[in-house]
Amino acid sequence: MLVGTKVTIRLFFTDEDGVAADPTTVAVYVKKPDATISTLVATPIVTGEFEADITPTAAGFYYVQGVGTGAVTAVAETQFRADVTEFAAP
């Protein structure tokens, strides 16, 4: 991932039987390299699937936590690293 390039976070939720299901609420938190935490808006795509976009503004590790509550309760975490390019802009 490069600084300034949009990253799409995908979240998938299922019920106890493994069937795609929507939580009542979905929150997405991102801890940035400077240790600040932002909340992203999660957009429903299809049943059980949500997306949230972030554009890294600094190099370093970004830690992401997705939280579903209500009808489906689940927490998932991932991370990605953003780097600056060594190449000049075209």
C-alpha positions as CSV (number, residue, x, y, z in Angstrom):
1,M,0.0,0.0,0.0
2,L,1.2,3.5,-0.8
3,V,0.6,6.7,1.2
4,G,-2.2,8.6,-0.6
5,T,-3.7,5.4,-2.2
6,K,-7.2,4.4,-1.1
7,V,-7.5,1.1,0.9
8,T,-10.8,-0.7,1.0
9,I,-11.4,-2.7,4.2
10,R,-13.9,-5.6,3.7
11,L,-15.9,-7.0,6.7
12,F,-17.8,-10.3,6.5
13,F,-20.4,-11.4,9.1
14,T,-22.3,-14.7,9.7
15,D,-24.7,-16.0,12.2
16,E,-24.1,-19.0,14.5
17,D,-25.0,-21.3,11.5
18,G,-22.4,-19.7,9.2
19,V,-25.1,-18.0,7.1
20,A,-24.3,-14.4,6.0
21,A,-26.2,-12.0,8.3
22,D,-26.1,-8.3,9.0
23,P,-25.2,-6.9,12.4
24,T,-27.5,-4.1,13.7
25,T,-24.5,-1.8,13.8
26,V,-21.1,-1.9,12.3
27,A,-18.2,0.2,13.5
28,V,-14.7,0.3,12.0
29,Y,-11.8,1.8,13.9
30,V,-8.3,2.6,12.5
31,K,-5.3,3.2,14.7
32,K,-2.8,5.3,12.6
33,P,1.0,5.3,12.8
34,D,0.8,8.4,15.1
35,A,-1.4,6.4,17.5
36,T,-4.6,8.4,16.8
37,I,-7.8,6.4,16.3
38,S,-10.3,7.3,13.6
39,T,-13.8,5.9,13.1
40,L,-14.7,4.9,9.5
41,V,-18.2,4.6,7.9
42,A,-19.0,1.0,7.0
43,T,-21.2,0.7,3.9
44,P,-23.4,-2.4,3.4
45,I,-22.6,-4.3,0.1
46,V,-24.8,-7.4,0.3
47,T,-26.1,-9.4,3.3
48,G,-23.2,-9.9,5.7
49,E,-20.7,-7.9,3.8
50,F,-19.6,-4.3,4.5
51,E,-16.8,-2.0,3.2
52,A,-15.0,0.9,4.6
53,D,-12.4,3.1,2.8
54,I,-9.3,4.8,4.2
55,T,-6.6,6.7,2.5
56,P,-3.3,6.6,4.5
57,T,-1.7,10.0,5.0
58,A,1.5,8.8,6.6
59,A,3.9,5.9,6.3
60,G,3.7,3.2,8.9
61,F,1.4,0.5,10.2
62,Y,-2.4,0.9,10.3
63,Y,-4.4,-1.3,12.7
64,V,-8.0,-1.9,11.8
65,Q,-10.8,-3.3,14.0
66,G,-14.3,-4.1,12.8
67,V,-17.1,-4.5,15.3
68,G,-20.5,-5.8,14.7
69,T,-23.2,-5.6,17.4
70,G,-26.9,-6.4,17.8
71,A,-28.3,-9.1,15.6
72,V,-24.7,-10.4,14.9
73,T,-21.9,-9.9,17.4
74,A,-18.4,-10.2,16.1
75,V,-15.0,-8.5,16.3
76,A,-12.2,-8.8,13.7
77,E,-8.8,-7.2,13.4
78,T,-6.3,-6.7,10.6
79,Q,-3.4,-4.5,9.8
80,F,-1.6,-3.0,6.8
81,R,1.5,-1.0,6.1
82,A,1.6,2.1,4.0
83,D,4.8,3.2,2.4
84,V,5.9,6.2,0.4
85,T,7.0,5.6,-3.2
86,E,10.6,5.8,-4.3
87,F,9.4,6.9,-7.7
88,A,8.6,10.4,-9.0
89,A,5.0,11.1,-9.9
90,P,4.3,10.5,-13.6
